[in-house]
Amino acid sequence: MILRRKRALTLPRVILNLLTLRWFFQGLILLYKKTLSKAIGKSCIYYPTCSSYMYQAIEDWGTVIGIAMGIARIARCNPLACGGFDPVPFNPKGEIKWLY
């Protein structure tokens, strides 16, 4: 897993997380990683795995865009793909919003 700095929890961020159900979708991903992923075995050709990628995308980009990025990643994950290292793209708007 790629190490990233956690953002401070402020009241607007907590309210936004509750309204967008970020906690629900990240919880579903963690449930999948703890149950089904262990039963299926390691079959992802990318690093980080598709579930970790979606979890990080939701954390960095928000719920809607993060889920869309995760679904696109799962669609790319097939036996004909070359695989390899494919991290979540950096979101400059998340850290330095005054530039945009």
C-alpha positions in Angstrom: 0.0 0.0 0.0 1.3 3.5 -0.8 1.7 5.6 2.2 0.0 9.0 2.1 -0.5 11.6 4.7 -3.9 11.5 6.4 -5.9 14.7 6.3 -7.0 16.3 9.5 -10.6 15.6 10.4 -12.4 18.9 10.6 -16.2 19.4 11.1 -16.9 20.2 7.4 -14.9 17.1 6.3 -16.8 14.9 8.8 -20.1 16.2 7.6 -19.1 15.7 3.9 -18.0 12.1 4.7 -21.3 11.4 6.3 -23.4 12.9 3.5 -21.5 11.2 0.6 -21.5 7.8 2.4 -17.7 7.5 2.0 -17.6 5.5 5.2 -20.1 3.0 3.8 -18.2 2.3 0.6 -14.8 2.1 2.3 -16.4 -0.3 4.8 -17.6 -2.5 2.0 -14.2 -2.6 0.5 -12.6 -3.5 3.8 -15.3 -6.2 4.3 -14.4 -7.6 0.9 -10.7 -7.5 1.7 -11.2 -9.4 5.0 -13.6 -12.1 3.6 -13.9 -12.7 -0.1 -10.4 -11.6 -1.1 -8.9 -14.2 1.2 -11.2 -16.9 -0.2 -10.5 -16.1 -3.8 -6.8 -15.7 -3.4 -4.3 -13.3 -4.9 -5.2 -12.9 -8.6 -4.7 -9.1 -9.2 -2.0 -8.3 -11.8 -1.7 -4.7 -10.6 0.0 -3.2 -7.6 -1.7 -1.9 -5.4 -4.5 -4.4 -5.7 -7.8 -3.2 -7.2 -9.5 -3.1 -3.8 -6.7 -1.0 -2.3 -6.7 1.2 -5.4 -10.4 1.9 -5.0 -10.1 2.6 -1.3 -7.3 5.1 -2.0 -9.2 6.7 -4.9 -12.2 7.2 -2.7 -9.9 8.7 0.0 -8.1 11.1 -2.4 -10.7 12.0 -5.0 -14.1 11.6 -3.2 -16.8 9.0 -3.3 -18.2 9.4 -6.9 -15.0 9.9 -8.7 -13.2 7.3 -6.6 -15.8 4.6 -7.3 -15.6 5.5 -11.0 -11.8 5.2 -11.0 -12.1 1.9 -9.2 -14.6 0.4 -11.6 -12.4 1.5 -14.5 -9.4 -0.2 -12.9 -11.4 -3.4 -12.4 -12.5 -3.3 -16.1 -8.8 -2.9 -17.1 -7.8 -5.9 -14.9 -8.0 -8.8 -17.3 -5.6 -11.6 -18.3 -4.6 -9.8 -21.5 -3.4 -6.6 -19.6 0.3 -6.2 -18.8 -0.3 -5.3 -15.2 2.5 -3.8 -13.0 2.7 -0.7 -10.7 -0.4 1.5 -11.2 -0.9 4.0 -8.3 -3.8 6.3 -7.8 -3.1 9.6 -9.6 -2.3 12.5 -7.3 -5.1 15.0 -6.7 -3.6 18.5 -6.5 -7.0 20.0 -5.6 -7.1 17.9 -2.4 -3.9 19.5 -1.0 -3.5 22.9 -2.6 -6.9 24.2 -3.5 -5.8 27.8 -3.8 -4.0 27.0 -7.1 -7.2 26.1 -8.9 
